[in-house]
Amino acid sequence: MLHTLAVLVENNPGVLIRVAGLFTRRGYNIDSLTVCQTEDPELSRMTIVVNGDDQIIQQVRNQLSKLVVVHSVSDLTGESVVDRELALIRVQVSTETRSAVLQTVDIFRGRVVDMGRTNITVELTGDIPKIDAFVRAIRPYGLLELVRTGKVAILRSET
Amino acid sequence: MSEEKTGLKGATILLNALQQEGVDVIFGYPGGVLLPLYDALLDSPIRHVLGRHEQGVVFAADGYSRVTGKVGVCLGTSGPGATNLVTGIANAFLDSIPLVVLTGQVPTSSIGSDSFQEVDIIGITMPITKHSYLVKDPRDLPRIIKEAFYIARTGRPGPVLIDLPKDVLAEENVVPFSNEMKLKGYKIFGRDNNGKIEEVARALSEAHRPVLYAGGGVVTAGAESVLKQFAEKTGAPVVTTLMGIGSLPLGHPNLLGMVGLHGTVTANYAVNDCDLLIAVGVRFDDRVTNGPGDRFATNAKVIHIDIDPVEISKVVRTDIQIVGDARQVLEEILEALPGFVLPDVADWWDQLREWKENHTLNYDKDRLNPQMVMECLGEIAGGETIITTDVGQHQMWVAQHYPTVNPRNYASSCGLGAMGYGLPAAIGAQIARPEDRVVLVTGDGSFQMSIQELGTIAQNNLPIKIVLLNNGVLGMVRQMQKLFYGERYSQIQLQGNPDFVKVAEAYGIRGIHVNSLENVRSAFEEAFKHPGAVLVDIKISEHENVLPMVSPGKVITEMIVR
């Protein structure tokens, strides 16, 4: 099953390769990986979605914890979290399909961020199933290009 | 007005920091980018031992570490110097040996430009180092050196690499930053046992057929004496891995011998039949389990004690897991034992004794064979002799027949199985402990992978005794081709072998030929009496096999014994 790991790492060059290298070396599969600086400029946060059974996930967590550049690893799976992914999607439009496409974008609360003569670019934020659903809905009109950030997640506050 | 010079050269700061860590010797080989460092070395009290190949210097540092428990230090130049260190780094990584490996690097301004002798050694060694540093500012050197030694020796030890660009070493007038460590992300595991000590004590009191399975973690933790107490107190028999050799001295009544592919029949039967397996400082290596762990010790409740949480449940399912230092955990269990009934192991020992009597390690006592050589060496050498080995049949004959009584008197390439390890490791051991006798047991295949280090022995007048079991073939490969490939021998003949005695003599080292059993003892006596290095070249038959042996894919009780 898919697990979402939140990994706090040192914000230094070479950290990403240490983490990514560990996954390839040990034969674990990364589904997605996002990384950026946190509120503390010395730390970056990686959100890694990884596929595996409980034993594999435990191994992944232990292996990650062993890296000197990794400060903490937590598994957000099953926790109460807010998770989001951002996608940029370029869709083909013609005079016939334009209004239907825009309506679909509206239903999913997307935003049109660029417009050309024969295509539009949509920005969409949401959890992964929502973005998957939008992609399915828009595909028949002509999906030209799709860029997804991968999932980021944060624990919900307790109060 | 010129500014007053208050700082030091980068290389000097580095050497001072090494001295602060207690470094007394560096095994190294110079090169272009290391010129500032080798210049500063002339003014440093740290001894430098010049090898003949970078693989030799890293193996020497490894040998130094194994016989002292201290961090070994080696040094190679950028490019080929650094890549030649790779096998030795992997060796230390797989056997959890603490090393600080220093490599030269091209100047920071040239990094990434494919300049002369430039390689990305950090990238190359990332999977085989515990951690690594590229030093970009000489002011960071004191902190980085301190951190590197701390990381190398604490927790599960391992090699740490520090890449040193030439300009960092050459910079003058450097006023360094504080050496305060910044290691927020470095964790040493196993401070909290969560009441599991009692669980182990209870499991032990309920067991009828316990076995202690001891490995390198026992040696790292210095847990030999507590292991002995534990075995004697509980009556549990002990099996060891190759890394754990000597953690209970050969000849101790509780010791059943090595377990695994070339283990003793009794050790393998005991592990297979036990109802409680207490695994201490081991990782259930496939040379022990002979393949996937699900057919190993299937009748037993398994307790796994290891300092590295990653090893827990990696290979074998376990019932009780304790992450911690082997000595500390064993001591805590010993303390908890008075609250429990000790296991009744009388019937178990009847069984074990029966196996022991029926399955001794058999060999012909009246002809020249490797087992007799080991027996004779053991009698003459005595307990305080340090033994290093190479890799192959002779390594297993040492493991099976040489009476190692102290694991710090034994150095072998276990996890990586790197031929060529033994000679430089013996050099490192002899440099570390000049008063003790060092014996290398090697084969003619392995020996030729590091034969150039005879020059290092000669240059430093090291009185190392080399026992060469010379059969003219790659014996371990031959044995497997004989047993598992229908005697289709492929690429095992070493027909171009030199006269090794002459080679030794060319280096000013005494050489002795041995062609008969009668001459073995006198050759060893002569070698040990001689104040300098000696090579004893012993001709053995290529038909000798290391037995017992478990066939590939078989349960460890299915052994070929003759």
Chai-1 contact restraints between the chains, C-beta under 6 A:
chainA,res_idxA,chainB,res_idxB,connection_type,confidence,min_distance_angstrom,max_distance_angstrom,comment,restraint_id
A,G21,B,M126,contact,1.0,0.0,6.0,A-B,restraint_1
A,R25,B,P127,contact,1.0,0.0,6.0,A-B,restraint_2
A,N62,B,P309,contact,1.0,0.0,6.0,A-B,restraint_3
A,N62,B,V310,contact,1.0,0.0,6.0,A-B,restraint_4
A,Q63,B,V310,contact,1.0,0.0,6.0,A-B,restraint_5
A,V68,B,H131,contact,1.0,0.0,6.0,A-B,restraint_6
A,V68,B,G185,contact,1.0,0.0,6.0,A-B,restraint_7
A,V68,B,Y186,contact,1.0,0.0,6.0,A-B,restraint_8
A,V69,B,G185,contact,1.0,0.0,6.0,A-B,restraint_9
A,V70,B,G185,contact,1.0,0.0,6.0,A-B,restraint_10
A,H71,B,K184,contact,1.0,0.0,6.0,A-B,restraint_11
A,H71,B,G185,contact,1.0,0.0,6.0,A-B,restraint_12
